[in-house]
Amino acid sequence: MRTANLDGRLVILHDGGAIDVEEASDGAFSHDPQAVFEQWPQFRAWAAEAPAPGTPLTAFDESRLLAPVPRPRQVFAIGLNYRDHIAEAGLDVPSQPSVFTKYPTSLAGPLDEITLPSAYVDWEAELVVAIGTRAHHVSKEDAWQYVAGLTAGQDLSERRIQLQGPAPQFSLGKSFPGFSPIGPALVTPDEFADPDDLELGCSIDGEAVQRSRTSHMVFPIAEQIAWISSVCPLLPGDLIFTGTPAGIGGARNPRRFLSPGEELRSWVEGVGVLRNPLVAAPTHPVGP
């Protein structure tokens, strides 16, 4: 199943069209794309029988697609989770997942403009996991049962804010408005031959800068869910950005960052493509 956020309404994508969930379910499920996670098992059971014969399909322009998970309560992210990225950073492979947060106000849609607050914004293409049911003290063997779906994302990073000071400020430097675009759809794990082995990458104005497979993760998705849930509950509709492979701008020689006027494209196999145009911020300082 592929769900999406079409102009703020929850839809199922089917045969090139969209099924409005609230209308097709006679109001059993809300039009709100975030609200469905509170009823995810019931929704999956209903959707297994949809569309009913005669259910109208609505053609749509993809420019109307918004973030498929628009208001998560918690957004987690995993650092240093691909060996080639760890190597380009000159660091050691961690013994456990390195977790930070991205604030929910940084969420954006698959085609949204992203404002660059400085000349030091870097890219990080990622697979993003959405949680379907509350997960606390979950084993890695059971972890996939708690996953609602997968989507594509970018963990954009303002490197000066992120790395300044005696203690790095990962969460702050990665949480400017628009720094967490996701989409274009949320795809349930059963749609993939192997949800642990998907190609992902990104390009800038057509130049490929990242390409890898999620099978190269140090800590696969199940281990990430088990580790985070051993500390705090994962709630329905929460997101996990699962790490980025090699190819970021800050690790290049010379370093390269994003510029206004460029288009950042990010993709995950079987999910789709984000196409985010980059624009300059009004002139104001970043930080105090």
C-alpha positions as semicolon CSV with decimal commas, in nm:
position;residue;x (nm);y (nm);z (nm)
1;M;0,000;0,000;0,000
2;R;0,113;0,350;-0,083
3;T;-0,040;0,639;0,110
4;A;0,017;1,009;0,053
5;N;-0,082;1,354;0,172
6;L;-0,276;1,523;-0,109
7;D;-0,351;1,886;-0,022
8;G;-0,376;1,788;0,344
9;R;-0,597;1,483;0,287
10;L;-0,500;1,119;0,339
11;V;-0,516;0,921;0,015
12;I;-0,421;0,576;-0,106
13;L;-0,233;0,579;-0,436
14;H;-0,372;0,317;-0,671
15;D;-0,342;0,259;-1,047
16;G;-0,222;0,610;-1,123
17;G;-0,494;0,778;-0,917
18;A;-0,579;0,861;-0,558
19;I;-0,851;0,726;-0,330
20;D;-0,968;0,971;-0,065
21;V;-0,965;0,765;0,256
22;E;-1,229;0,959;0,449
23;E;-1,474;0,946;0,159
24;A;-1,406;0,581;0,069
25;S;-1,437;0,467;0,432
26;D;-1,760;0,664;0,491
27;G;-1,584;0,858;0,764
28;A;-1,440;0,560;0,953
29;F;-1,097;0,720;0,908
30;S;-1,015;1,089;0,916
31;H;-0,892;1,289;0,621
32;D;-0,595;1,392;0,842
33;P;-0,278;1,203;0,729
34;Q;-0,134;1,213;1,082
35;A;-0,447;1,091;1,261
36;V;-0,445;0,755;1,082
37;F;-0,145;0,634;1,282
38;E;-0,361;0,616;1,595
39;Q;-0,572;0,357;1,411
40;W;-0,299;0,199;1,200
41;P;-0,386;-0,172;1,252
42;Q;-0,754;-0,104;1,179
43;F;-0,664;0,108;0,879
44;R;-0,441;-0,164;0,735
45;A;-0,721;-0,417;0,773
46;W;-0,968;-0,188;0,598
47;A;-0,723;-0,091;0,323
48;A;-0,659;-0,458;0,245
49;E;-1,013;-0,467;0,102
50;A;-1,000;-0,127;-0,068
51;P;-1,080;-0,008;-0,321
52;A;-1,429;-0,151;-0,329
53;P;-1,578;-0,198;-0,675
54;G;-1,678;0,137;-0,813
55;T;-1,455;0,342;-0,583
56;P;-1,368;0,656;-0,779
57;L;-1,001;0,725;-0,851
58;T;-0,898;1,089;-0,864
59;A;-0,627;1,201;-1,104
60;F;-0,389;1,449;-0,944
61;D;-0,085;1,662;-1,010
62;E;0,213;1,555;-0,800
63;S;0,274;1,921;-0,712
64;R;-0,013;1,883;-0,464
65;L;0,169;1,618;-0,256
66;L;0,278;1,723;0,092
67;A;0,476;1,544;0,364
68;P;0,309;1,203;0,408
69;V;0,371;1,219;0,785
70;P;0,314;1,587;0,857
71;R;0,312;1,618;1,239
72;P;0,511;1,345;1,416
73;R;0,550;1,385;1,790
74;Q;0,909;1,259;1,780
75;V;1,169;1,259;1,502
76;F;1,479;1,051;1,565
77;A;1,786;1,024;1,344
78;I;2,084;0,789;1,331
79;G;2,435;0,917;1,267
80;L;2,736;0,726;1,134
81;N;2,536;0,431;1,004
82;Y;2,710;0,353;0,671
83;R;3,069;0,233;0,673
84;D;3,171;0,445;0,374
85;H;3,029;0,757;0,542
86;I;3,211;0,672;0,865
87;A;3,532;0,634;0,665
88;E;3,492;0,970;0,489
89;A;3,436;1,131;0,830
90;G;3,758;0,970;0,961
91;L;3,580;0,815;1,259
92;D;3,552;0,470;1,416
93;V;3,252;0,244;1,363
94;P;3,025;0,295;1,666
95;S;2,938;0,001;1,890
96;Q;2,576;0,111;1,916
97;P;2,345;0,340;1,715
98;S;2,432;0,708;1,747
99;V;2,096;0,881;1,800
100;F;1,999;1,248;1,779
101;T;1,672;1,429;1,709
102;K;1,536;1,655;1,441
103;Y;1,262;1,888;1,559
104;P;0,921;1,834;1,395
105;T;0,903;2,195;1,273
106;S;1,180;2,105;1,025
107;L;0,947;1,873;0,827
108;A;0,874;1,963;0,464
109;G;0,714;1,805;0,161
110;P;0,863;1,629;-0,142
111;L;0,848;1,936;-0,368
112;D;0,876;2,221;-0,117
113;E;1,125;2,502;-0,157
114;I;1,399;2,489;0,104
115;T;1,544;2,814;0,235
116;L;1,920;2,806;0,292
117;P;2,002;3,005;0,607
118;S;2,374;3,020;0,525
119;A;2,639;2,909;0,278
120;Y;2,716;2,598;0,487
121;V;2,414;2,373;0,430
122;D;2,498;2,009;0,352
123;W;2,289;1,721;0,215
124;E;2,226;1,369;0,351
125;A;1,990;1,138;0,159
126;E;1,816;0,890;0,389
127;L;1,555;0,619;0,415
128;V;1,294;0,725;0,671
129;V;1,083;0,488;0,883
130;A;0,735;0,574;1,014
131;I;0,615;0,391;1,325
132;G;0,267;0,236;1,315
133;T;0,207;0,119;1,672
134;R;0,358;0,210;2,008
135;A;0,693;0,038;2,055
136;H;0,868;0,011;2,391
137;H;1,134;-0,246;2,480
138;V;1,096;-0,409;2,140
139;S;1,331;-0,687;2,030
140;K;1,503;-0,662;1,695
141;E;1,332;-0,986;1,594
142;D;0,989;-0,822;1,636
143;A;1,079;-0,467;1,532
144;W;0,938;-0,472;1,177
145;Q;0,592;-0,544;1,318
146;Y;0,588;-0,189;1,450
147;V;0,671;-0,020;1,119
148;A;0,390;0,153;0,931
149;G;0,592;0,234;0,622
150;L;0,902;0,372;0,456
151;T;0,960;0,700;0,278
152;A;1,247;0,904;0,135
153;G;1,404;1,192;0,323
154;Q;1,683;1,444;0,349
155;D;1,867;1,525;0,671
156;L;1,985;1,872;0,575
157;S;2,250;2,016;0,803
158;E;2,384;2,365;0,870
159;R;2,737;2,257;0,953
160;R;2,856;2,565;1,149
161;I;2,569;2,547;1,398
162;Q;2,591;2,168;1,412
163;L;2,962;2,154;1,493
164;Q;3,032;2,477;1,681
165;G;3,120;2,494;2,049
166;P;3,271;2,239;2,286
167;A;2,968;2,007;2,239
168;P;2,825;1,957;1,887
169;Q;2,465;2,075;1,843
170;F;2,340;1,813;1,598
171;S;1,969;1,861;1,667
172;L;1,977;2,239;1,633
173;G;2,194;2,246;1,321
174;K;1,966;1,994;1,150
175;S;1,633;2,153;1,237
176;F;1,597;2,477;1,043
177;P;1,256;2,503;0,871
178;G;1,250;2,274;0,568
179;F;1,556;2,072;0,674
180;S;1,362;1,742;0,685
181;P;1,175;1,699;0,355
182;I;1,007;1,358;0,320
183;G;0,788;1,182;0,064
184;P;0,648;1,155;-0,190
185;A;0,460;0,854;-0,047
186;L;0,463;0,626;0,255
187;V;0,503;0,265;0,140
188;T;0,422;-0,035;0,359
189;P;0,706;-0,288;0,403
190;D;0,519;-0,568;0,225
191;E;0,550;-0,374;-0,102
192;F;0,927;-0,442;-0,114
193;A;1,101;-0,767;-0,204
194;D;1,348;-0,686;0,076
195;P;1,284;-0,368;0,277
196;D;1,637;-0,396;0,418
197;D;1,800;-0,365;0,074
198;L;1,690;-0,055;-0,116
199;E;1,889;0,182;-0,335
200;L;1,901;0,544;-0,223
201;G;2,086;0,855;-0,326
202;C;2,067;1,217;-0,430
203;S;2,180;1,459;-0,699
204;I;2,233;1,834;-0,730
205;D;2,117;1,983;-1,060
206;G;2,149;1,639;-1,216
207;E;2,495;1,556;-1,078
208;A;2,481;1,241;-0,864
209;V;2,651;1,300;-0,528
210;Q;2,529;1,000;-0,326
211;R;2,431;0,645;-0,420
212;S;2,423;0,336;-0,200
213;R;2,198;0,061;-0,068
214;T;2,035;0,036;0,272
215;S;2,182;-0,313;0,311
216;H;2,511;-0,133;0,382
217;M;2,383;0,008;0,711
218;V;2,591;-0,073;1,018
219;F;2,272;-0,094;1,225
220;P;1,972;-0,212;1,020
221;I;1,625;-0,075;1,085
222;A;1,527;-0,349;1,330
223;E;1,832;-0,277;1,546
224;Q;1,759;0,096;1,542
225;I;1,402;0,040;1,662
226;A;1,517;-0,200;1,932
227;W;1,785;0,043;2,056
228;I;1,567;0,356;2,064
229;S;1,271;0,173;2,217
230;S;1,493;0,038;2,494
231;V;1,517;0,396;2,621
232;C;1,194;0,569;2,524
233;P;0,865;0,465;2,364
234;L;0,826;0,511;1,992
235;L;0,478;0,649;1,930
236;P;0,242;0,599;1,634
237;G;0,346;0,837;1,357
238;D;0,700;0,894;1,488
239;L;0,982;0,907;1,232
240;I;1,334;0,766;1,225
241;F;1,587;0,903;0,975
242;T;1,808;0,596;0,937
243;G;2,144;0,742;0,832
244;T;2,323;0,855;0,519
245;P;2,591;0,697;0,296
246;A;2,914;0,858;0,175
247;G;2,913;1,160;-0,053
248;I;2,822;1,454;0,171
249;G;2,958;1,797;0,084
250;G;3,144;1,859;0,409
251;A;3,366;1,555;0,352
252;R;3,477;1,661;0,003
253;N;3,805;1,831;-0,084
254;P;3,735;2,110;-0,142
255;R;3,419;2,115;0,066
256;R;3,098;2,177;-0,123
257;F;2,768;2,306;0,010
258;L;2,426;2,380;-0,135
259;S;2,355;2,707;-0,315
260;P;2,040;2,905;-0,397
261;G;1,904;2,824;-0,741
262;E;2,003;2,456;-0,727
263;E;1,761;2,165;-0,713
264;L;1,826;1,882;-0,470
265;R;1,681;1,547;-0,583
266;S;1,670;1,256;-0,338
267;W;1,531;0,909;-0,396
268;V;1,468;0,572;-0,241
269;E;1,399;0,267;-0,457
270;G;1,030;0,177;-0,457
271;V;0,930;0,501;-0,282
272;G;0,995;0,784;-0,523
273;V;1,182;1,110;-0,563
274;L;1,201;1,436;-0,367
275;R;1,264;1,742;-0,581
276;N;1,339;2,039;-0,360
277;P;1,441;2,375;-0,510
278;L;1,682;2,574;-0,296
279;V;1,634;2,947;-0,228
280;A;1,827;3,216;-0,042
281;A;1,717;3,335;0,299
282;P;1,643;3,701;0,370
283;T;1,955;3,866;0,506
284;H;1,973;3,802;0,878
285;P;2,240;3,637;1,092
286;V;2,231;3,267;1,181
287;G;2,250;3,231;1,558
288;P;2,302;3,509;1,816
